[in-house]
Amino acid sequence: MIIIRHEEFIREEKIEDKSEDEKNLELIVSIIKTKNELDSANKNYEYAEEGLIDYYSYQIKANQSKLDYLMKKAQKRGIVLDMINEIYIRKNKA
């Protein structure tokens, strides 16, 4: 005879959600990183050899789509990314 025992595990610590400021900062950092990736892909495209032209054009399209999505998300949250915030975050986070 086999006895199957079911045990319940209780989480000892509650996982805390991120604050709105932390979420907004993550979004801004993602926007900056995506801008940098887009700039890099554009520069690489200019000097790409025949075999890499398609690769960089897909990277450009993907990064542009991602950036558009992130910017819309930031706009819905009321975040305005101006040059001062961008420079400050680049120095401290990105």
Secondary structure as UniProt FT lines:
FT   HELIX           20..46
FT   HELIX           50..52
FT   HELIX           53..77
FT   HELIX           83..92
//
